[in-house]
Amino acid sequence: MKTIIHAGAGTLAMILIAGFLTATLISELLLNEAAVLMVKKAILAGVCLLIPAMAITGGSGFSLARGRHSPAIDRKRKRMKIIAASGLLILLPLAILLYLRAAAGLFDSFFYTMQALEVLAGSTQLALLAGNFRDGRKMTRGKRLAAVKTLRAI
């Protein structure tokens, strides 16, 4: 059950971050300032779902890996530390700052510089989460194959 919770929370986090990035890029490149404000507001609301998803992913992952060591587990642990730190120290403050500036109509060079930093940091987080997803799938491949064989035998 812990594995399902871990995979579900991690997948939700990846979907949210990908959605944030997609909405940001579309609104910035193709839409008007009102749409950008709406996206910034939605991202700030979505962060209220992302933070618990990330906490559940990290907590369940550390619990699943307790007492185990492998190169894949070590990579996942290292990535999660970077993901957590950049999320709390870079992305959360940027989400608040960008929303406040968009709400005030301050679409200046500082806004766009911070927007570029947010896209870069968000893309990095998505890549790190994808690496953890890939390693997690490799680690559970044997269990998934055994389950399929069991189902076919029934």
Accessible surface in RSA format (square Angstrom, percent):
REM  Atomic radii and reference values for relative SASA: ProtOr
REM  Chains: A
REM  Algorithm: Lee & Richards
REM  Probe-radius: 1.40
REM  Slices: 20
REM RES _ NUM      All-atoms   Total-Side   Main-Chain    Non-polar    All polar
REM                ABS   REL    ABS   REL    ABS   REL    ABS   REL    ABS   REL
RES MET A   1   170.47  88.3 129.17  85.5  41.30  98.3 121.72 103.5  48.75  64.6
RES LYS A   2   101.23  49.4  95.62  58.7   5.60  13.3  60.27  54.3  40.95  43.6
RES THR A   3    56.64  40.3  56.40  57.2   0.24   0.6  40.76  54.7  15.88  24.0
RES ILE A   4   123.49  70.3 119.44  89.0   4.05   9.8 121.56  87.5   1.93   5.2
RES ILE A   5    83.78  47.7  76.88  57.3   6.89  16.6  82.87  59.7   0.91   2.5
RES HIS A   6    30.52  16.7  29.89  20.8   0.63   1.6  22.97  23.7   7.55   8.8
RES ALA A   7    52.20  48.0  44.12  68.1   8.08  18.4  51.72  72.8   0.49   1.3
RES GLY A   8    41.01  50.6   0.00   N/A  41.01  50.6  35.31  96.9   5.70  12.8
RES ALA A   9    11.56  10.6   4.96   7.7   6.60  15.0   9.19  12.9   2.38   6.3
RES GLY A  10    10.82  13.3   0.00   N/A  10.82  13.3  10.72  29.4   0.10   0.2
RES THR A  11    50.24  35.7  50.07  50.8   0.17   0.4  43.09  57.9   7.16  10.8
RES LEU A  12    64.04  35.7  62.01  44.4   2.03   5.1  63.56  44.6   0.48   1.3
RES ALA A  13     0.00   0.0   0.00   0.0   0.00   0.0   0.00   0.0   0.00   0.0
RES MET A  14    41.61  21.6  41.00  27.1   0.62   1.5  37.98  32.3   3.63   4.8
RES ILE A  15   109.40  62.3 104.64  78.0   4.76  11.5 107.09  77.1   2.31   6.3
RES LEU A  16    29.22  16.3  26.81  19.2   2.41   6.1  29.06  20.4   0.16   0.4
RES ILE A  17     6.24   3.5   6.24   4.6   0.00   0.0   6.24   4.5   0.00   0.0
RES ALA A  18    36.03  33.1  34.12  52.6   1.91   4.4  35.58  50.1   0.45   1.2
RES GLY A  19    36.46  45.0   0.00   N/A  36.46  45.0  32.71  89.8   3.75   8.4
RES PHE A  20    34.86  17.4  34.06  21.1   0.80   2.1  34.86  21.1   0.00   0.0
RES LEU A  21    22.58  12.6  22.10  15.8   0.48   1.2  22.58  15.9   0.00   0.0
RES THR A  22    74.61  53.1  70.15  71.1   4.46  10.6  49.84  66.9  24.77  37.4
RES ALA A  23    37.75  34.7  30.19  46.6   7.57  17.2  36.71  51.7   1.04   2.8
RES THR A  24     3.38   2.4   3.38   3.4   0.00   0.0   1.30   1.7   2.08   3.2
RES LEU A  25    77.71  43.3  77.52  55.5   0.19   0.5  77.71  54.6   0.00   0.0
RES ILE A  26    82.40  46.9  80.63  60.1   1.77   4.3  82.40  59.3   0.00   0.0
RES SER A  27     0.41   0.3   0.36   0.5   0.04   0.1   0.36   0.8   0.04   0.1
RES GLU A  28    38.96  22.4  13.95  10.6  25.02  59.6  12.38  24.0  26.58  21.7
RES LEU A  29   136.60  76.1 106.53  76.2  30.07  75.6 109.11  76.6  27.49  74.0
RES LEU A  30   136.71  76.1 103.84  74.3  32.87  82.6 108.91  76.5  27.81  74.8
RES LEU A  31    99.81  55.6  75.24  53.8  24.58  61.8  80.80  56.7  19.01  51.1
RES ASN A  32    99.81  68.8  87.77  84.8  12.04  29.0  41.89 100.8  57.92  56.0
RES GLU A  33    97.40  55.9  93.75  70.9   3.65   8.7  33.17  64.2  64.23  52.4
RES ALA A  34    73.03  67.2  57.56  88.8  15.48  35.2  64.15  90.3   8.88  23.5
RES ALA A  35    15.27  14.0  12.05  18.6   3.22   7.3  14.69  20.7   0.59   1.6
RES VAL A  36     5.04   3.3   5.04   4.6   0.00   0.0   5.04   4.4   0.00   0.0
RES LEU A  37    57.47  32.0  57.47  41.1   0.00   0.0  57.47  40.4   0.00   0.0
RES MET A  38   131.66  68.2 126.90  84.0   4.76  11.3  89.97  76.5  41.69  55.2
RES VAL A  39    18.21  12.0  16.86  15.3   1.35   3.2  18.21  15.8   0.00   0.0
RES LYS A  40     1.67   0.8   0.98   0.6   0.69   1.6   1.04   0.9   0.63   0.7
RES LYS A  41   129.51  63.2 128.08  78.6   1.43   3.4  70.94  63.9  58.57  62.4
RES ALA A  42    60.49  55.6  47.86  73.9  12.63  28.7  55.06  77.5   5.43  14.4
RES ILE A  43     9.50   5.4   9.28   6.9   0.22   0.5   9.46   6.8   0.04   0.1
RES LEU A  44    46.12  25.7  42.75  30.6   3.37   8.5  43.02  30.2   3.09   8.3
RES ALA A  45    67.52  62.1  51.73  79.8  15.79  35.9  59.19  83.3   8.33  22.1
RES GLY A  46    14.90  18.4   0.00   N/A  14.90  18.4  14.56  39.9   0.34   0.8
RES VAL A  47    15.51  10.2  15.51  14.0   0.00   0.0  15.51  13.5   0.00   0.0
RES CYS A  48    96.50  73.0  77.35  86.3  19.15  45.0  32.67  82.8  63.83  68.8
RES LEU A  49    92.62  51.6  90.90  65.0   1.72   4.3  92.16  64.7   0.45   1.2
RES LEU A  50    20.91  11.6  20.91  15.0   0.00   0.0  20.91  14.7   0.00   0.0
RES ILE A  51    73.78  42.0  71.55  53.3   2.23   5.4  72.94  52.5   0.84   2.3
RES PRO A  52    58.90  42.9  54.87  50.0   4.03  14.6  58.90  48.6   0.00   0.0
RES ALA A  53     4.19   3.8   0.80   1.2   3.39   7.7   3.53   5.0   0.66   1.7
RES MET A  54    27.21  14.1  24.84  16.4   2.37   5.7  25.09  21.3   2.12   2.8
RES ALA A  55    66.62  61.3  45.88  70.8  20.74  47.2  58.37  82.2   8.25  21.9
RES ILE A  56    83.78  47.7  78.17  58.2   5.61  13.5  83.61  60.2   0.16   0.4
RES THR A  57     8.99   6.4   8.73   8.9   0.26   0.6   8.73  11.7   0.26   0.4
RES GLY A  58     8.90  11.0   0.00   N/A   8.90  11.0   8.68  23.8   0.22   0.5
RES GLY A  59    43.70  53.9   0.00   N/A  43.70  53.9  35.23  96.7   8.47  19.0
RES SER A  60    13.62  11.5   6.27   8.4   7.35  16.9  11.12  23.7   2.50   3.5
RES GLY A  61    16.20  20.0   0.00   N/A  16.20  20.0  12.67  34.8   3.52   7.9
RES PHE A  62    86.12  43.1  80.07  49.6   6.05  15.7  81.17  49.2   4.94  14.1
RES SER A  63    28.14  23.8  19.53  26.1   8.61  19.8  13.44  28.6  14.70  20.6
RES LEU A  64    55.57  30.9  42.64  30.5  12.93  32.5  45.59  32.0   9.98  26.9
RES ALA A  65     9.68   8.9   9.49  14.6   0.19   0.4   9.68  13.6   0.00   0.0
RES ARG A  66   177.25  74.4 156.30  79.7  20.95  49.9  67.47  92.2 109.78  66.5
RES GLY A  67    74.48  91.8   0.00   N/A  74.48  91.8  37.45 102.8  37.03  82.9
RES ARG A  68   119.85  50.3 115.39  58.8   4.47  10.6  48.60  66.4  71.25  43.2
RES HIS A  69   147.53  80.6 114.92  79.9  32.61  83.4  82.71  85.2  64.82  75.4
RES SER A  70    37.89  32.0  31.09  41.5   6.79  15.6  35.80  76.2   2.08   2.9
RES PRO A  71   100.69  73.4  94.14  85.8   6.55  23.8 100.05  82.6   0.64   4.0
RES ALA A  72    15.65  14.4  14.83  22.9   0.82   1.9  14.83  20.9   0.82   2.2
RES ILE A  73     4.68   2.7   4.47   3.3   0.21   0.5   4.65   3.3   0.03   0.1
RES ASP A  74    70.41  49.3  64.29  64.0   6.12  14.5  28.74  67.6  41.67  41.6
RES ARG A  75    99.83  41.9  96.44  49.2   3.39   8.1  54.34  74.3  45.49  27.6
RES LYS A  76    32.26  15.7  32.15  19.7   0.12   0.3  24.88  22.4   7.39   7.9
RES ARG A  77    51.03  21.4  49.14  25.0   1.89   4.5  31.60  43.2  19.43  11.8
RES LYS A  78   142.01  69.3 138.42  84.9   3.59   8.6  84.19  75.8  57.82  61.6
RES ARG A  79    30.87  13.0  30.87  15.7   0.00   0.0   8.56  11.7  22.31  13.5
RES MET A  80    23.21  12.0  21.43  14.2   1.78   4.2  21.68  18.4   1.52   2.0
RES LYS A  81   135.75  66.2 126.43  77.6   9.32  22.2  77.18  69.5  58.57  62.4
RES ILE A  82    80.29  45.7  76.43  56.9   3.86   9.3  80.00  57.6   0.29   0.8
RES ILE A  83     0.45   0.3   0.00   0.0   0.45   1.1   0.00   0.0   0.45   1.2
RES ALA A  84    49.96  45.9  41.89  64.6   8.07  18.4  49.85  70.2   0.11   0.3
RES ALA A  85    46.93  43.2  39.54  61.0   7.39  16.8  46.53  65.5   0.40   1.1
RES SER A  86    19.48  16.5  16.70  22.3   2.78   6.4  17.82  37.9   1.66   2.3
RES GLY A  87    17.84  22.0   0.00   N/A  17.84  22.0  15.32  42.0   2.53   5.7
RES LEU A  88   102.54  57.1  93.41  66.8   9.13  22.9  93.41  65.6   9.13  24.6
RES LEU A  89   136.09  75.8 116.12  83.1  19.97  50.2 117.54  82.6  18.54  49.9
RES ILE A  90    66.82  38.0  63.57  47.4   3.25   7.8  66.56  47.9   0.25   0.7
RES LEU A  91    28.06  15.6  26.44  18.9   1.63   4.1  26.71  18.8   1.35   3.6
RES LEU A  92    48.29  26.9  45.78  32.8   2.51   6.3  47.71  33.5   0.58   1.6
RES PRO A  93    63.89  46.6  55.81  50.9   8.08  29.4  61.05  50.4   2.85  17.7
RES LEU A  94    11.42   6.4  11.28   8.1   0.14   0.4  11.42   8.0   0.00   0.0
RES ALA A  95     3.67   3.4   2.41   3.7   1.26   2.9   3.23   4.5   0.45   1.2
RES ILE A  96    74.65  42.5  74.65  55.6   0.00   0.0  74.65  53.8   0.00   0.0
RES LEU A  97    55.72  31.0  53.08  38.0   2.64   6.6  55.32  38.9   0.39   1.1
RES LEU A  98     0.00   0.0   0.00   0.0   0.00   0.0   0.00   0.0   0.00   0.0
RES TYR A  99    50.40  23.5  50.40  28.7   0.00   0.0  18.99  14.3  31.41  38.7
RES LEU A 100   102.08  56.8  97.09  69.5   4.99  12.5  97.36  68.4   4.71  12.7
RES ARG A 101    45.55  19.1  44.75  22.8   0.80   1.9   6.47   8.8  39.08  23.7
RES ALA A 102     3.45   3.2   0.00   0.0   3.45   7.8   0.00   0.0   3.45   9.1
RES ALA A 103    54.00  49.6  23.50  36.3  30.50  69.4  23.98  33.8  30.02  79.5
RES ALA A 104    68.89  63.3  33.07  51.0  35.82  81.5  45.54  64.1  23.35  61.9
RES GLY A 105    47.27  58.3   0.00   N/A  47.27  58.3  23.20  63.7  24.08  53.9
RES LEU A 106    81.96  45.6  79.94  57.2   2.03   5.1  81.96  57.6   0.00   0.0
RES PHE A 107    34.80  17.4   9.09   5.6  25.71  66.9   9.56   5.8  25.25  72.3
RES ASP A 108    58.77  41.2  50.71  50.5   8.06  19.1  38.95  91.7  19.82  19.8
RES SER A 109    93.32  78.9  80.05 106.8  13.27  30.6  52.20 111.2  41.11  57.6
RES PHE A 110    91.69  45.9  87.24  54.0   4.45  11.6  91.37  55.4   0.33   0.9
RES PHE A 111     0.00   0.0   0.00   0.0   0.00   0.0   0.00   0.0   0.00   0.0
RES TYR A 112    98.70  46.1  92.84  52.8   5.86  15.2  72.50  54.5  26.20  32.3
RES THR A 113    79.85  56.8  72.73  73.7   7.12  17.0  53.98  72.5  25.87  39.1
RES MET A 114    34.57  17.9  34.57  22.9   0.00   0.0  23.93  20.3  10.64  14.1
RES GLN A 115     9.08   5.1   9.08   6.6   0.00   0.0   9.08  19.3   0.00   0.0
RES ALA A 116    62.83  57.8  51.17  79.0  11.66  26.5  58.65  82.6   4.18  11.1
RES LEU A 117    73.48  40.9  69.27  49.6   4.21  10.6  72.71  51.1   0.76   2.1
RES GLU A 118    14.96   8.6  14.84  11.2   0.12   0.3  10.04  19.4   4.92   4.0
RES VAL A 119    32.27  21.2  32.23  29.2   0.03   0.1  32.27  28.0   0.00   0.0
RES LEU A 120   116.71  65.0 114.60  82.0   2.11   5.3 116.68  81.9   0.03   0.1
RES ALA A 121    11.74  10.8   5.47   8.4   6.27  14.3  10.98  15.5   0.76   2.0
RES GLY A 122     4.13   5.1   0.00   N/A   4.13   5.1   4.13  11.3   0.00   0.0
RES SER A 123    49.08  41.5  43.13  57.6   5.95  13.7  30.53  65.0  18.55  26.0
RES THR A 124    65.83  46.8  60.65  61.5   5.18  12.3  49.53  66.5  16.29  24.6
RES GLN A 125     3.35   1.9   3.35   2.4   0.00   0.0   0.54   1.2   2.81   2.1
RES LEU A 126    45.09  25.1  45.09  32.3   0.00   0.0  45.09  31.7   0.00   0.0
RES ALA A 127    67.06  61.7  49.34  76.1  17.73  40.3  57.16  80.5   9.90  26.2
RES LEU A 128    34.34  19.1  33.34  23.9   1.00   2.5  34.34  24.1   0.00   0.0
RES LEU A 129     5.71   3.2   4.17   3.0   1.55   3.9   4.17   2.9   1.55   4.2
RES ALA A 130    41.96  38.6  37.90  58.5   4.06   9.2  38.79  54.6   3.17   8.4
RES GLY A 131     6.17   7.6   0.00   N/A   6.17   7.6   5.30  14.6   0.87   1.9
RES ASN A 132    11.13   7.7  10.98  10.6   0.15   0.4   8.60  20.7   2.52   2.4
RES PHE A 133    94.09  47.1  83.85  51.9  10.24  26.7  92.60  56.1   1.49   4.3
RES ARG A 134   117.68  49.4 113.52  57.9   4.16   9.9  57.30  78.3  60.38  36.6
RES ASP A 135     0.74   0.5   0.66   0.7   0.08   0.2   0.08   0.2   0.66   0.7
RES GLY A 136    16.11  19.9   0.00   N/A  16.11  19.9  15.66  43.0   0.45   1.0
RES ARG A 137   113.17  47.5 111.14  56.7   2.03   4.8  28.87  39.5  84.31  51.1
RES LYS A 138   134.39  65.6 115.96  71.2  18.43  43.9  78.20  70.4  56.19  59.9
RES MET A 139    66.74  34.6  31.92  21.1  34.82  82.9  40.50  34.4  26.24  34.8
RES THR A 140    35.84  25.5  35.84  36.3   0.01   0.0  29.09  39.1   6.75  10.2
RES ARG A 141   138.75  58.3 138.75  70.7   0.00   0.0  35.99  49.2 102.76  62.3
RES GLY A 142    50.21  61.9   0.00   N/A  50.21  61.9  38.89 106.7  11.32  25.4
RES LYS A 143   150.29  73.3 138.46  85.0  11.82  28.2  97.06  87.4  53.23  56.7
RES ARG A 144    78.00  32.8  73.73  37.6   4.28  10.2  55.15  75.4  22.86  13.9
RES LEU A 145    79.65  44.4  79.40  56.8   0.25   0.6  79.40  55.8   0.25   0.7
RES ALA A 146    55.36  50.9  49.77  76.8   5.59  12.7  53.95  76.0   1.41   3.7
RES ALA A 147    52.64  48.4  44.98  69.4   7.66  17.4  52.06  73.3   0.59   1.6
RES VAL A 148    60.46  39.8  60.15  54.5   0.30   0.7  60.46  52.5   0.00   0.0
RES LYS A 149   146.84  71.6 140.54  86.2   6.30  15.0  85.06  76.6  61.78  65.8
RES THR A 150    81.34  57.9  76.14  77.2   5.20  12.4  56.41  75.8  24.93  37.7
RES LEU A 151   126.39  70.4 112.56  80.5  13.83  34.8 112.90  79.3  13.49  36.3
RES ARG A 152   194.49  81.7 160.86  82.0  33.63  80.1  64.82  88.6 129.67  78.6
RES ALA A 153    91.06  83.7  48.49  74.8  42.58  96.9  60.22  84.8  30.85  81.7
RES ILE A 154   162.54  92.5 108.07  80.5  54.47 131.3 123.82  89.2  38.72 105.1
END  Absolute sums over single chains surface
CHAIN  1 A     9155.8       7757.7       1398.1       6834.1       2321.6
END  Absolute sums over all chains
TOTAL          9155.8       7757.7       1398.1       6834.1       2321.6
